[in-house]
Amino acid sequence: MKKLFSIIAITALVFAGTLSSKAATVQTMPSNVQTLMTAATVTIIQDEGGTATEEPGFHQELKNRFVEGGPGFMGVVLLCLILGLAFAIERIIYLNLSTTNTKKLAQNVEDALNSGGVEAAKEVCRNTKGPVASIYYQGLDRANEGVESAEKAVVAYGGVQMGQLEKNVSWISLFIAIAPMLGFMGTVIGMIDAFDKIQAAGDMNPSLVAGGIKIALLTTVFGLIVAIILQIFYNYIIAKIDSIVNSMEDASITLIDMLVDFKNK
């Protein structure tokens, strides 16, 4: 539960930071620049009677469409977006912190191994963050038992680290699947309601069901938008995990080679 709250807090801080930075940028601009930006954002349309009307911007239009879709399904779709982004941001932060320079780490471990032995190499791994350093430490910890024991430890602990990298990724894929499904469900329910109105009225009047059909279709649109946004984050996370896993495999081979050379010496 604490971890879930921390994930939601991270998302809230990101959105709040974005909004505050935009507000600060606008406030620091000269007044004439702010006037030009306001004029560019809001379009003034003159109707036949000469009355000026404001065309809503993208955010206001998005808000209006969201309200028109109804609080039921639209609220659930929005919840899928918030939770999906929370898990995605948490994974991105974790993966970026887990990324290390494996070549530099391997060189430092090799130098420490040749100069101070296994304990010095373990100290280098202990002072380095990331899954590669953890795998190196487990392999070096079994080095005195033989190269084969060290190799088994590296393989076993590599699987553990891979599980840590893929943690919570399944939740993101779940929200990617649920969001459009909820949208489609809202559309189907809206269409059923529209046909109920036709049946009750006994007349096929387009104006009778047009509003209901529009509201029903809005749920599908927002569900697809949420799925697209989360899919982009999901693909980035998967690519990042694959990159770290490849680095772990290369580093494991390098460690075994170093231990073989150290034993031969």
Phi, psi and omega per residue, in radians:
M1 nan -0.709 3.119
K2 -1.103 -0.685 -3.136
K3 -1.166 -0.642 3.110
L4 -1.130 -0.738 3.093
F5 -1.105 -0.669 3.125
S6 -1.149 -0.654 3.117
I7 -1.123 -0.806 3.130
I8 -1.131 -0.631 3.123
A9 -1.133 -0.665 3.109
I10 -1.077 -0.771 3.130
T11 -1.105 -0.752 3.130
A12 -1.098 -0.700 3.118
L13 -1.139 -0.673 3.136
V14 -1.115 -0.824 3.141
F15 -1.137 -0.718 3.140
A16 -1.136 -0.700 3.100
G17 -1.114 -0.668 3.123
T18 -1.140 -0.788 -3.125
L19 -1.155 -0.721 -3.119
S20 -1.172 -0.640 3.124
S21 -1.159 -0.674 3.099
K22 -1.153 -0.738 3.136
A23 -1.120 -0.715 3.127
A24 -1.141 -0.640 3.133
T25 -1.131 -0.729 -3.140
V26 -1.190 -0.690 -3.108
Q27 -1.168 -0.539 -3.119
T28 -1.421 -0.144 3.132
M29 -1.342 2.682 3.036
P30 -1.090 2.779 -3.081
S31 -1.137 -0.613 -3.140
N32 -1.192 -0.598 3.105
V33 -1.200 -0.705 3.111
Q34 -1.097 -0.643 3.119
T35 -1.129 -0.735 3.124
L36 -1.134 -0.699 3.109
M37 -1.118 -0.720 3.122
T38 -1.127 -0.693 3.126
A39 -1.174 -0.581 3.130
A40 -1.323 -0.499 -3.104
T41 -1.354 -0.752 -3.081
V42 -1.787 2.168 -3.137
T43 -1.658 2.216 -3.141
I44 -1.695 2.132 -3.107
I45 -2.004 2.245 3.101
Q46 -1.637 2.135 3.102
D47 -1.543 -3.047 -3.047
E48 -1.123 -0.565 -3.133
G49 -1.453 0.021 3.128
G50 1.469 0.124 -3.136
T51 -1.485 2.333 -3.117
A52 -1.496 2.251 3.095
T53 -2.152 2.534 -3.117
E54 -1.715 2.271 3.053
E55 -1.496 2.188 -3.077
P56 -1.125 2.568 3.106
G57 -1.316 -3.055 -3.061
F58 -1.134 -0.774 -3.096
H59 -1.158 -0.692 3.125
Q60 -1.187 -0.683 3.099
E61 -1.129 -0.713 3.099
L62 -1.098 -0.701 3.118
K63 -1.126 -0.752 -3.140
N64 -1.109 -0.743 3.131
R65 -1.129 -0.654 3.124
F66 -1.110 -0.733 3.131
V67 -1.169 -0.664 3.137
E68 -1.136 -0.515 -3.122
G69 -1.210 -0.250 3.115
G70 1.685 2.538 -3.070
P71 -1.289 -0.329 -3.052
G72 -1.156 -1.361 -3.090
F73 -1.255 -0.580 -3.126
M74 -1.146 -0.639 3.091
G75 -1.143 -0.679 3.112
V76 -1.186 -0.693 3.096
V77 -1.106 -0.728 3.096
L78 -1.109 -0.670 3.093
L79 -1.104 -0.672 3.073
C80 -1.076 -0.701 3.120
L81 -1.138 -0.775 -3.101
I82 -1.130 -0.842 -3.122
L83 -1.173 -0.698 3.115
G84 -1.100 -0.747 3.092
L85 -1.163 -0.613 3.121
A86 -1.099 -0.835 3.103
F87 -1.136 -0.663 -3.120
A88 -1.156 -0.762 3.138
I89 -1.150 -0.704 3.101
E90 -1.069 -0.728 3.131
R91 -1.191 -0.699 -3.132
I92 -1.112 -0.751 3.105
I93 -1.099 -0.783 -3.128
Y94 -1.104 -0.754 -3.108
L95 -1.203 -0.653 3.100
N96 -1.161 -0.640 3.081
L97 -1.244 -0.420 -3.135
S98 -1.474 -0.175 -3.121
T99 -1.396 2.204 3.132
T100 -2.302 2.837 3.058
N101 -1.430 1.686 -3.027
T102 -1.170 -0.605 3.139
K103 -1.145 -0.744 3.115
K104 -1.162 -0.708 3.123
L105 -1.110 -0.756 3.139
A106 -1.098 -0.682 3.129
Q107 -1.170 -0.733 3.119
N108 -1.124 -0.711 3.125
V109 -1.152 -0.713 3.141
E110 -1.136 -0.731 3.119
D111 -1.122 -0.757 3.122
A112 -1.166 -0.614 3.141
L113 -1.163 -0.689 -3.127
N114 -1.318 -0.532 -3.077
S115 -1.601 -0.728 -3.044
G116 -2.112 0.007 3.112
G117 1.526 -2.888 -3.040
V118 -1.152 -0.690 -3.097
E119 -1.123 -0.683 3.104
A120 -1.155 -0.674 3.105
A121 -1.168 -0.670 3.098
K122 -1.130 -0.617 3.111
E123 -1.136 -0.653 3.079
V124 -1.099 -0.770 3.123
C125 -1.156 -0.619 -3.127
R126 -1.162 -0.521 -3.118
N127 -1.615 0.102 -3.130
T128 -2.051 2.344 3.130
K129 -1.536 2.771 3.061
G130 1.999 2.780 -3.107
P131 -1.186 -0.539 -3.128
V132 -1.133 -0.758 3.113
A133 -1.128 -0.636 3.109
S134 -1.145 -0.702 3.102
I135 -1.144 -0.741 3.092
Y136 -1.024 -0.740 -3.106
Y137 -1.117 -0.756 3.140
Q138 -1.136 -0.672 3.099
G139 -1.170 -0.736 3.121
L140 -1.195 -0.536 -3.140
D141 -1.173 -0.429 3.106
R142 -1.800 0.166 -3.064
A143 -1.150 -0.582 -3.123
N144 -1.201 -0.352 3.126
E145 -1.491 -0.115 -3.136
G146 2.131 2.814 -3.109
V147 -1.171 -0.645 -3.140
E148 -1.121 -0.717 3.094
S149 -1.129 -0.687 3.103
A150 -1.133 -0.684 3.128
E151 -1.144 -0.727 3.095
K152 -1.105 -0.696 3.123
A153 -1.138 -0.680 3.123
V154 -1.128 -0.779 -3.135
V155 -1.127 -0.788 -3.108
A156 -1.144 -0.793 -3.116
Y157 -1.280 -0.444 3.045
G158 -1.098 -0.683 3.065
G159 -1.118 -0.646 3.094
V160 -1.125 -0.784 3.136
Q161 -1.155 -0.608 3.088
M162 -1.118 -0.673 3.074
G163 -1.119 -0.636 3.087
Q164 -1.156 -0.638 3.130
L165 -1.190 -0.630 -3.087
E166 -1.559 0.086 -3.120
K167 -1.129 2.387 3.111
N168 1.232 -0.039 3.109
V169 -1.186 -0.579 3.133
S170 -1.110 -0.513 3.097
W171 -1.164 -0.650 3.117
I172 -1.119 -0.782 3.109
S173 -1.118 -0.563 3.100
L174 -1.114 -0.793 3.139
F175 -1.192 -0.552 3.069
I176 -1.096 -0.662 -3.139
A177 -1.373 -0.639 -3.046
I178 -1.284 -0.679 -3.025
A179 -0.997 -0.937 3.115
P180 -1.177 -0.531 3.105
M181 -1.138 -0.697 3.064
L182 -1.130 -0.669 3.091
G183 -1.093 -0.771 3.107
F184 -1.119 -0.669 3.117
M185 -1.111 -0.740 3.091
G186 -1.084 -0.652 3.112
T187 -1.146 -0.781 -3.137
V188 -1.094 -0.773 3.131
I189 -1.117 -0.690 3.100
G190 -1.118 -0.687 3.098
M191 -1.156 -0.693 3.088
I192 -1.071 -0.734 3.116
D193 -1.117 -0.659 3.120
A194 -1.121 -0.754 3.119
F195 -1.201 -0.542 3.041
D196 -1.097 -0.683 3.101
K197 -1.149 -0.693 3.099
I198 -1.094 -0.753 -3.138
Q199 -1.136 -0.689 -3.136
A200 -1.202 -0.658 -3.126
A201 -1.389 -0.448 -3.109
G202 1.238 0.347 -3.105
D203 -2.555 2.441 3.121
M204 -1.558 1.295 3.138
N205 -1.678 2.072 -3.093
P206 -1.022 -0.670 -3.121
S207 -1.166 -0.329 -3.125
L208 -1.268 -0.567 -3.045
V209 -2.042 -0.093 -3.077
A210 -1.068 -0.761 -3.126
G211 -1.125 -0.729 3.129
G212 -1.141 -0.685 3.123
I213 -1.174 -0.687 3.114
K214 -1.087 -0.771 3.115
I215 -1.098 -0.683 -3.138
A216 -1.131 -0.706 -3.127
L217 -1.235 -0.482 3.127
L218 -1.089 -0.619 3.127
T219 -1.115 -0.655 3.098
T220 -1.158 -0.745 -3.135
V221 -1.047 -0.838 -3.114
F222 -1.207 -0.598 3.067
G223 -1.109 -0.714 3.112
L224 -1.197 -0.645 3.106
I225 -1.088 -0.786 3.124
V226 -1.079 -0.759 -3.140
A227 -1.108 -0.686 3.137
I228 -1.134 -0.780 -3.130
I229 -1.074 -0.836 -3.113
L230 -1.197 -0.546 3.132
Q231 -1.134 -0.635 3.105
I232 -1.102 -0.820 3.103
F233 -1.110 -0.691 -3.115
Y234 -1.094 -0.791 3.137
N235 -1.116 -0.666 3.096
Y236 -1.118 -0.738 -3.134
I237 -1.125 -0.762 3.134
I238 -1.090 -0.738 3.109
A239 -1.119 -0.662 3.116
K240 -1.163 -0.709 3.113
I241 -1.121 -0.759 3.120
D242 -1.069 -0.678 3.117
S243 -1.126 -0.756 3.139
I244 -1.182 -0.678 3.129
V245 -1.122 -0.720 3.086
N246 -1.083 -0.697 3.093
S247 -1.130 -0.667 3.114
M248 -1.120 -0.729 -3.136
E249 -1.163 -0.771 3.105
D250 -1.108 -0.719 -3.133
A251 -1.162 -0.599 3.122
S252 -1.129 -0.744 3.103
I253 -1.110 -0.717 3.125
T254 -1.100 -0.692 -3.140
L255 -1.127 -0.762 3.141
I256 -1.093 -0.705 3.101
D257 -1.102 -0.695 3.121
M258 -1.132 -0.723 3.139
L259 -1.167 -0.635 3.092
V260 -1.118 -0.782 3.113
D261 -1.118 -0.688 -3.126
F262 -1.157 -0.688 3.112
K263 -1.163 -0.680 -3.132
N264 -1.185 -0.543 3.128
K265 -1.293 nan nan
